[in-house]
Amino acid sequence: MNSDYFSIEDFLEHEEKVPVDFVTSIHGLGYLDPGSATADIAEDAHVELPFWLARVLCEKTFAKAQLPLVFSQKNLGNLKAEPMSVSLGSSPFFYDIGQQIALLANDDTRLSLALLHSFDVRMQAVIDQCFNLRNADLTDFSRKLANVEKRMFLAGYNSITEFERWKNHQTGRLTTSTAIQPRRSPRKRPRDSEANFG
């Protein structure tokens, strides 16, 4: 898992809800189960928890993670049949959290292959739309994309827009990037003694 402590996206990603089944009762965690009338969480309790908490409980073998509805057989079947027909806008971290949940739920092969296939096919469509949605309203299309797809689409769209501007001579003068310009040493200031004799 490649997370960044200061990334808001990582924080939001780890807040995604994951259904878990408790395999043992735990004293003092009854508040995690909204249907619990006791202070303890019961064995076999089924609750949805944020991913970060579900991961800790599963690593300590207090609970077993289940796949969220967004990764159900029906949704994965739809993604396999026609990947662009499924809107991932309601699950913006679909691919990122999907890989982590697959490992957590011990379902890594089936879900990982479905995510890989979906990403491959959808990314081809996203790149295609970069070229075809020129000067069009992008709202409906971008609403169906997961965050990583949106970033790729916007990067491609902006690159093509800039290329078109360059091709039509609508850009300013080309200059050398500051990253490759040679460094110049600062001019030497004449010393006071040299300045008096000149």
C-alpha positions as CSV (number, residue, x, y, z in Angstrom):
1,M,0.0,0.0,0.0
2,N,1.4,3.3,-1.1
3,S,-0.2,6.0,1.0
4,D,0.8,9.5,1.8
5,Y,0.1,10.8,5.3
6,F,-0.7,14.3,4.0
7,S,-2.8,13.3,1.0
8,I,-6.5,14.2,1.4
9,E,-7.3,11.6,-1.3
10,D,-5.6,8.9,0.7
11,F,-7.5,9.9,3.7
12,L,-10.9,9.9,1.9
13,E,-9.9,6.6,0.2
14,H,-9.4,4.9,3.6
15,E,-12.8,6.2,4.8
16,E,-14.6,3.9,2.2
17,K,-17.0,1.5,4.0
18,V,-16.1,-2.2,4.1
19,P,-18.6,-4.8,5.5
20,V,-17.0,-7.0,8.1
21,D,-18.2,-10.0,10.1
22,F,-16.8,-10.3,13.6
23,V,-15.4,-13.7,14.5
24,T,-15.2,-13.1,18.2
25,S,-17.0,-10.8,20.6
26,I,-15.0,-7.8,21.8
27,H,-15.6,-5.9,25.0
28,G,-16.3,-2.2,24.7
29,L,-16.8,-2.0,20.9
30,G,-20.6,-2.3,20.9
31,Y,-20.9,1.3,19.6
32,L,-19.5,0.1,16.2
33,D,-22.7,-1.9,15.7
34,P,-25.7,0.5,15.4
35,G,-28.1,-2.4,16.2
36,S,-26.3,-3.5,19.3
37,A,-27.9,-2.7,22.7
38,T,-24.9,-3.8,24.7
39,A,-21.5,-2.2,25.2
40,D,-19.8,-5.3,23.6
41,I,-19.8,-6.3,20.0
42,A,-21.2,-9.8,19.5
43,E,-19.6,-12.6,17.6
44,D,-21.0,-12.9,14.1
45,A,-22.0,-9.2,14.2
46,H,-22.1,-7.8,10.6
47,V,-21.2,-4.1,10.4
48,E,-19.8,-1.6,7.8
49,L,-16.6,0.1,9.0
50,P,-14.1,2.5,7.4
51,F,-11.4,0.6,5.5
52,W,-8.7,1.8,7.9
53,L,-10.5,0.3,10.9
54,A,-11.6,-2.9,9.1
55,R,-8.0,-3.5,8.0
56,V,-6.7,-3.3,11.6
57,L,-9.5,-5.6,12.9
58,C,-8.9,-8.1,10.1
59,E,-5.1,-8.1,10.7
60,K,-5.7,-8.9,14.3
61,T,-8.1,-11.7,13.3
62,F,-11.0,-10.1,15.2
63,A,-13.1,-9.8,12.0
64,K,-13.2,-11.0,8.4
65,A,-13.8,-8.5,5.6
66,Q,-16.4,-9.0,2.9
67,L,-16.5,-7.3,-0.5
68,P,-18.6,-4.2,-0.6
69,L,-21.7,-4.1,-2.9
70,V,-19.7,-2.1,-5.5
71,F,-17.6,-5.2,-6.0
72,S,-20.5,-7.6,-6.1
73,Q,-20.7,-10.3,-8.7
74,K,-23.4,-8.4,-10.6
75,N,-21.3,-5.2,-10.8
76,L,-18.2,-7.1,-11.8
77,G,-20.2,-9.0,-14.4
78,N,-21.4,-5.7,-15.8
79,L,-17.8,-4.3,-15.8
80,K,-16.6,-7.4,-17.7
81,A,-19.4,-7.3,-20.3
82,E,-19.4,-3.5,-20.9
83,P,-17.0,-1.6,-18.8
84,M,-18.1,1.9,-19.8
85,S,-21.7,1.2,-19.0
86,V,-20.9,1.2,-15.3
87,S,-20.7,4.5,-13.6
88,L,-17.9,4.7,-11.1
89,G,-18.6,8.3,-10.0
90,S,-20.2,7.1,-6.8
91,S,-17.1,5.1,-5.9
92,P,-14.3,7.5,-6.8
93,F,-11.5,5.3,-5.4
94,F,-12.8,2.1,-7.1
95,Y,-9.5,0.8,-8.3
96,D,-7.3,2.0,-5.4
97,I,-9.5,0.7,-2.6
98,G,-10.5,-2.4,-4.7
99,Q,-7.0,-3.7,-4.7
100,Q,-6.6,-3.2,-1.0
101,I,-10.0,-4.8,-0.2
102,A,-9.2,-7.7,-2.4
103,L,-6.2,-8.5,-0.3
104,L,-8.1,-7.9,2.9
105,A,-11.0,-10.1,1.9
106,N,-8.7,-12.9,0.6
107,D,-10.3,-12.5,-2.8
108,D,-7.3,-11.1,-4.6
109,T,-7.3,-13.1,-7.8
110,R,-10.9,-12.7,-9.0
111,L,-11.3,-9.1,-8.0
112,S,-7.8,-8.1,-9.1
113,L,-8.3,-9.6,-12.6
114,A,-11.7,-7.9,-12.9
115,L,-10.2,-4.6,-11.9
116,L,-7.3,-5.0,-14.3
117,H,-9.6,-5.8,-17.2
118,S,-12.0,-3.0,-16.4
119,F,-9.2,-0.5,-16.0
120,D,-7.6,-1.6,-19.3
121,V,-10.8,-1.3,-21.4
122,R,-12.0,1.9,-19.7
123,M,-8.7,3.6,-20.1
124,Q,-8.8,2.9,-23.8
125,A,-12.2,4.5,-23.9
126,V,-11.0,7.5,-21.8
127,I,-8.1,8.1,-24.2
128,D,-10.4,7.8,-27.1
129,Q,-12.7,10.4,-25.6
130,C,-9.8,12.8,-25.1
131,F,-9.7,13.1,-28.9
132,N,-13.4,12.9,-29.6
133,L,-14.9,15.3,-26.9
134,R,-13.2,18.4,-28.4
135,N,-15.2,21.6,-27.5
136,A,-17.9,19.5,-25.9
137,D,-19.6,19.4,-22.5
138,L,-17.5,17.0,-20.4
139,T,-19.8,16.9,-17.4
140,D,-21.7,13.7,-18.3
141,F,-18.7,11.8,-19.3
142,S,-16.5,12.7,-16.4
143,R,-19.3,12.0,-13.9
144,K,-19.0,8.3,-14.8
145,L,-15.3,8.1,-14.1
146,A,-13.3,7.1,-11.0
147,N,-10.7,9.6,-9.7
148,V,-7.7,7.9,-11.5
149,E,-9.7,7.9,-14.7
150,K,-10.6,11.6,-14.3
151,R,-7.0,12.5,-13.8
152,M,-5.9,10.6,-16.9
153,F,-8.7,12.1,-19.0
154,L,-7.9,15.6,-17.9
155,A,-4.2,15.1,-18.5
156,G,-4.8,13.7,-22.0
157,Y,-7.5,16.3,-22.8
158,N,-5.2,19.2,-21.7
159,S,-2.3,17.8,-23.7
160,I,-4.3,17.5,-26.9
161,T,-5.7,21.0,-26.4
162,E,-2.1,22.4,-25.9
163,F,-0.9,20.4,-29.0
164,E,-3.8,21.9,-31.1
165,R,-2.9,25.4,-29.9
166,W,0.8,24.8,-30.8
167,K,-0.1,23.3,-34.2
168,N,-2.3,26.3,-35.0
169,H,0.4,28.7,-33.9
170,Q,-1.7,30.0,-31.0
171,T,1.0,29.6,-28.4
172,G,3.6,32.1,-27.4
173,R,7.3,31.9,-28.2
174,L,9.0,28.7,-27.3
175,T,11.6,29.1,-24.5
176,T,14.0,26.7,-22.9
177,S,12.8,25.1,-19.8
178,T,14.4,26.3,-16.5
179,A,15.1,22.6,-15.7
180,I,17.7,22.4,-18.5
181,Q,19.0,26.0,-18.7
182,P,22.7,26.2,-17.7
183,R,23.3,27.8,-14.4
184,R,25.1,31.1,-14.6
185,S,27.4,32.1,-11.9
186,P,26.5,35.5,-10.4
187,R,28.5,38.4,-11.7
188,K,31.3,39.4,-9.5
189,R,30.8,42.7,-7.9
190,P,33.9,44.9,-8.1
191,R,35.5,45.4,-4.7
192,D,35.6,48.9,-3.3
193,S,39.3,49.1,-3.9
194,E,39.0,48.2,-7.6
195,A,36.1,50.6,-8.1
196,N,38.2,53.5,-6.9
197,F,41.0,53.0,-9.4
198,G,38.8,52.5,-12.5
